[in-house]
Amino acid sequence: MWAGVLLSCFIVQNLFALGFPVLPACTVPYVDSQFASLYALSAFVALRTKGLSFEVVLLDLAESHSASPDYKETSLTGRVPTLVCVGFALSESSAIAEYLEELQPLPRLYPSSPQARAHARQVQAWLRSELLALRQDRSTKVIFYRPTASPLSPAGEVAAQKLLQAASALLAHGEDPCLVSGVSQTWT
């Protein structure tokens, strides 16, 4: 078995050195079977943007498959998405995107200048950590499957205002809100 793993790693390293877009063998992003996770979607977009081949394994989060002992052994955080390569598993979509960016720098997922890249990561981290009340009021299930006419909670309203203010400030300063290269002339 180890000989096969070592041979796979040798082949992958040589293909990568020649510029071929490959990941180590057995790359598997675990995703929500309902396809309602924006985090899994961002990992999917990063893999597709990089032109990397991969296999998708679906987990039924409603059935708590991410809490199974097998999955917890694979995924440190027990969350989706999780990218699995030979002898290596990585959870959290932002970590996956940064890993893919280091593994294969082109095409870029993040801006090329250190300041612009740091700013993009700042916005990405803020969006994932600050707007919990809004995400609770308008989860991806509400967005994709069950629209609701109910108003936002007071905390959801505050979070929505923060989001609108941040978006307005970024756009007022000429910031490009997209993180994908080729969309922004200023990030190349």
Backbone torsions as a table, in degrees:
resi	resn	phi	psi	omega
1	MET	NA	-48.5	-177.5
2	TRP	-62.9	-33.1	177.7
3	ALA	-62.2	-40.5	177.8
4	GLY	-65.1	-41.2	178.3
5	VAL	-64.3	-45.7	179.6
6	LEU	-63.4	-41.2	177.7
7	LEU	-63.1	-43.6	178.0
8	SER	-59.6	-45.1	179.8
9	CYS	-63.4	-41.4	178.2
10	PHE	-61.0	-45.7	179.8
11	ILE	-63.0	-46.6	-179.0
12	VAL	-61.6	-45.2	-179.4
13	GLN	-61.3	-41.0	-179.7
14	ASN	-70.6	-39.6	175.9
15	LEU	-63.1	-42.5	179.5
16	PHE	-63.0	-42.5	179.3
17	ALA	-61.7	-29.7	178.8
18	LEU	-84.2	-1.5	176.9
19	GLY	94.5	7.5	178.3
20	PHE	-78.3	137.1	-179.3
21	PRO	-78.9	95.6	179.6
22	VAL	-134.8	154.3	169.6
23	LEU	-113.2	161.4	174.8
24	PRO	-54.2	154.3	-174.9
25	ALA	-52.8	152.3	174.1
26	CYS	67.4	34.0	178.0
27	THR	-67.7	124.0	-176.1
28	VAL	-139.4	108.4	171.7
29	PRO	-85.8	117.9	175.3
30	TYR	-78.2	129.6	-178.5
31	VAL	-134.3	163.8	178.3
32	ASP	-66.4	130.9	-177.5
33	SER	-65.0	-17.3	177.0
34	GLN	-87.3	-6.7	-176.6
35	PHE	53.5	40.5	-178.3
36	ALA	-108.9	4.7	-179.3
37	SER	-94.0	115.6	176.1
38	LEU	-66.1	-26.8	177.9
39	TYR	-68.8	-43.8	176.2
40	ALA	-64.2	-38.7	178.0
41	LEU	-61.6	-40.2	-179.6
42	SER	-66.5	-35.8	176.1
43	ALA	-66.9	-40.4	177.7
44	PHE	-60.7	-46.1	179.6
45	VAL	-63.0	-40.7	179.1
46	ALA	-63.0	-44.4	178.6
47	LEU	-63.1	-43.7	179.9
48	ARG	-67.4	-41.6	178.8
49	THR	-59.7	-40.1	178.9
50	LYS	-74.3	-10.3	179.8
51	GLY	72.9	26.1	-177.0
52	LEU	-92.3	140.7	176.9
53	SER	-83.5	147.8	-178.6
54	PHE	-161.1	163.0	177.1
55	GLU	-113.5	141.9	178.8
56	VAL	-103.5	132.4	173.4
57	VAL	-115.4	124.3	-176.6
58	LEU	-89.6	138.0	174.0
59	LEU	-118.6	132.9	177.0
60	ASP	-86.4	98.6	-178.1
61	LEU	-68.0	-29.9	177.9
62	ALA	-63.8	-28.1	178.0
63	GLU	-96.5	12.1	177.4
64	SER	59.5	32.2	178.0
65	HIS	-63.0	-26.4	178.9
66	SER	-72.9	-12.2	177.9
67	ALA	-95.3	0.4	-178.7
68	SER	-67.2	149.5	178.4
69	PRO	-58.0	-38.1	179.6
70	ASP	-62.1	-45.2	-178.4
71	TYR	-70.2	-39.9	178.1
72	LYS	-63.6	-27.2	175.1
73	GLU	-71.4	-30.9	179.6
74	THR	-82.0	-47.0	-173.5
75	SER	-104.8	118.8	180.0
76	LEU	-55.7	-42.5	-176.8
77	THR	-91.4	-14.6	-177.9
78	GLY	71.3	20.6	-178.1
79	ARG	-116.7	165.9	173.3
80	VAL	-105.8	147.6	0.2
81	PRO	-83.1	161.0	169.9
82	THR	-132.8	128.0	177.8
83	LEU	-98.5	128.5	-178.2
84	VAL	-120.4	124.9	174.9
85	CYS	-122.7	177.1	-179.4
86	VAL	-56.2	113.8	177.0
87	GLY	67.7	15.9	-174.8
88	PHE	-149.0	130.4	174.8
89	ALA	-130.8	142.4	-177.3
90	LEU	-139.6	124.8	177.2
91	SER	-104.7	170.4	178.9
92	GLU	78.9	117.8	-172.4
93	SER	-61.2	-36.5	179.8
94	SER	-68.5	-37.3	176.3
95	ALA	-66.0	-38.4	178.3
96	ILE	-63.4	-46.0	-179.9
97	ALA	-61.3	-43.4	-179.8
98	GLU	-67.4	-37.5	176.8
99	TYR	-62.9	-45.9	179.6
100	LEU	-63.9	-36.4	179.0
101	GLU	-64.3	-39.0	178.2
102	GLU	-75.0	-36.7	-178.6
103	LEU	-67.8	-42.9	179.7
104	GLN	-138.2	97.3	-173.1
105	PRO	-62.6	-27.1	-177.3
106	LEU	-121.7	142.8	-7.1
107	PRO	-70.0	152.0	-174.6
108	ARG	-72.7	142.7	170.6
109	LEU	-95.9	-29.9	-177.6
110	TYR	-118.8	160.1	177.9
111	PRO	-58.4	157.3	-176.6
112	SER	-81.9	-31.7	-178.3
113	SER	-78.5	142.8	-179.7
114	PRO	-56.7	-39.0	-178.9
115	GLN	-68.4	-46.3	-179.9
116	ALA	-66.2	-37.7	178.6
117	ARG	-65.1	-43.7	178.2
118	ALA	-62.7	-40.4	178.9
119	HIS	-64.4	-42.0	178.2
120	ALA	-62.6	-42.2	179.0
121	ARG	-67.4	-34.7	176.3
122	GLN	-60.3	-49.1	-179.7
123	VAL	-63.9	-42.9	179.4
124	GLN	-59.6	-47.6	-179.8
125	ALA	-64.8	-40.9	-179.7
126	TRP	-63.8	-44.2	179.3
127	LEU	-60.2	-34.0	-177.3
128	ARG	-82.6	-20.6	-173.7
129	SER	-112.3	-26.7	-169.0
130	GLU	-92.5	-26.6	-166.5
131	LEU	-104.0	36.5	-175.7
132	LEU	-57.0	-44.2	-177.8
133	ALA	-62.1	-39.1	178.2
134	LEU	-67.5	-41.4	178.3
135	ARG	-65.5	-33.1	177.4
136	GLN	-70.2	-40.2	179.9
137	ASP	-72.4	-34.1	-176.8
138	ARG	-131.4	67.1	179.5
139	SER	-65.8	168.8	178.7
140	THR	-64.2	-26.8	176.2
141	LYS	-64.7	-38.6	176.9
142	VAL	-66.9	-41.9	-177.7
143	ILE	-67.9	-46.0	-173.7
144	PHE	-91.3	-32.7	-169.1
145	TYR	-121.5	-38.6	-174.7
146	ARG	-131.6	79.2	177.9
147	PRO	-56.1	149.2	-179.1
148	THR	-129.3	147.5	176.2
149	ALA	-98.5	-2.8	-178.3
150	SER	-68.7	143.7	-178.8
151	PRO	-72.0	162.2	174.3
152	LEU	-66.3	149.9	173.4
153	SER	-68.3	164.4	176.6
154	PRO	-55.7	-41.4	178.4
155	ALA	-67.5	-36.4	176.5
156	GLY	-64.8	-38.1	176.4
157	GLU	-62.0	-43.6	179.2
158	VAL	-62.3	-45.2	180.0
159	ALA	-64.0	-40.3	179.3
160	ALA	-63.7	-39.5	177.9
161	GLN	-65.0	-40.0	177.0
162	LYS	-61.0	-43.2	-179.7
163	LEU	-63.1	-46.8	179.8
164	LEU	-63.6	-40.3	178.3
165	GLN	-64.1	-43.7	179.6
166	ALA	-65.0	-44.0	179.2
167	ALA	-62.6	-42.9	178.2
168	SER	-62.3	-41.8	179.6
169	ALA	-64.9	-42.8	179.1
170	LEU	-63.2	-44.8	-178.3
171	LEU	-69.9	-33.5	179.6
172	ALA	-66.8	-29.1	179.8
173	HIS	-93.2	9.7	177.7
174	GLY	78.5	13.7	179.0
175	GLU	-70.1	142.0	174.5
176	ASP	-92.1	117.5	-175.7
177	PRO	-74.4	-5.7	-177.8
178	CYS	-85.9	144.1	179.0
179	LEU	-103.8	2.2	-176.3
180	VAL	-98.3	130.2	179.6
181	SER	-64.8	157.6	-178.8
182	GLY	89.7	-21.9	177.3
183	VAL	-85.6	-35.3	-176.3
184	SER	-109.3	122.2	175.6
185	GLN	-68.1	-29.1	-175.4
186	THR	-79.0	-13.5	-176.8
187	TRP	-96.4	-3.5	-176.9
188	THR	-83.6	NA	NA
